[in-house]
Amino acid sequence: MMYAAIMGYGTIGSGVAEILESSRERIAESAGEEIRLKYVLDLREFPDSPVADRVIHDFKVIEEDEQVGLVVETMGGLNPSYPFVKACLNAGKHVITSNKALVAAHGTELLQIARKKKVNFFFEASVGGGIPIIRNLYRCLMGEEIQEITGILNGTTNYILTKMDREGASFETVLKEAQDLGYAERNPEADVEGHDTCRKIAILAAMATGREVNYEDIYTEGITGITDMDFRYAKRMGTSVKLLGTSRIVGDKVYARVAPVMIGMDHPLYGVSGVYNGILVKSDMLGTSMYYGSGAGKLPTASAVVADMIEAAQNKDRNVPLGWEKEPQMLENIDSGECCYFVRVEGEISEYEERVRELFGQVETFVLEGADEFGFLTKSIREGDFKKLAIAFDAVPQKEGREGIRQMIRVEFA
Ligand code: HSE
C-alpha cells in the first residue's frame, strides 16, 4: 500500500481524487500496490465531497507523515507550492505536479533534489494537459536527437483563434464569449499574452536540450494584436493563424519563441482546433511525430497526474532519469531566426508595389475587396533583416494620416 496526499483540491486535484477512486483496481494492478489517498490539503473545507474526512489545512501533517510516499501538487502558482514541493522532496517523498509555472521557474532545483534523495519529480500534466509528451520525450524518444518541438500548447487561445477563423469574429467578441462560457479566465492575460505557452515551451526545450532554459529568455508575443482582417487574408492564402510555441535546435544553436504564426493547410498543426492542443516533434531517426489531445480539463489533466503517480509507485526506490541539468542553455536572439512574413500596409497597392518589391524583393501580394489596404508575403528572410526593411519602408513619408505597415505575422509552411 502506498499512501498519497493531494495539495490543492481544485479542478485537477479533485479529478485526481476521482480517478484514484473510480480506477482503484486498475491503478493498483499497474502500480503493483494500492495507492490510497490519505490527505487533501486545501484552505477550504469540502463537507459534501467524497474526501471530506481527509481534508487538512496544515502542510506539516503531510511533510511529517512518513507513511505518505506520494504527494500531488495541483495548487498552481509558486507560493506556497514551491516551498511545499521542495520540503516534500527533501523529506524523501515523490512529487507529481501539474504546475507549469513551478516547473519552468524551479524545475532544475527540484529535479536535482529528487535525484539526490532518490525519489521522483514528475510533471507530465504541466505541458499539454492529458497529452503524453514529457514521457514520450524521455522514454519513447530517448534514442533520438530532438531537432524541433512546435506546439499549440494553450487551449484558450486556440479556441479563440479557431472561432475567429471560422466565424470571422473579432478577438474581443470571441474572448468575451469564451469568458462567458468559462473557457477563458476573467483575467485572460497569461493565456492571450502567451505567458502560459512560454512556460510550456521552456519546459519542452529543456527536455530536448538537457539544459536549463530560462523562460524569461524566450521571445513571447500573444494574440491580442490578431484581427478579423488578418483571418480574411489568411483564408485567401490558404492558411490559418495559430499561437505556436517553438524550439529549434540547429547544430549548437537553439532558437525559441512564442508567437502567432500563419500556417498552411498541409502543416500538421493546421487541423488542431478549438480547445485541443497539438505538439509536433522532429527528431533525427523518427522524423516528424505529433501528439494530440486535451490540453486542459479536469479528467484529462488528472489522467496525466495519475499516470505519473503510477510510475512513481513502480519506481519507489529509485530516481527515474529525466529532465535537465543545471547548465544554462543560451538561446539565439529572435533576430537571427528566419521565416516568411505576411505584412499589411495601409493604402493602394498601385502606389506602393514598386517600393515593396524594391525593398523586399519577390513578394506575393493580396488585395481584399473593399479594404483600404493590401497585404504581401515575403520570401524567407532573417528576422533582423525583415525589421530593417520594415523600418526603411516606413521611413519614407506615407500619405497624410496613413500608418504604413499595419501588421506583420510570421508565416510557416510545412
Ligand atoms: N489556461 C491553459 C489553457 C490551461 O488554456 O490551455 C492549461 O494549462
Residues whose N, C-alpha, C, O or C-beta is under 5 A from the ligand:
A	BS01	HSE	L153 N154 G155 T156 D191 G295 A296
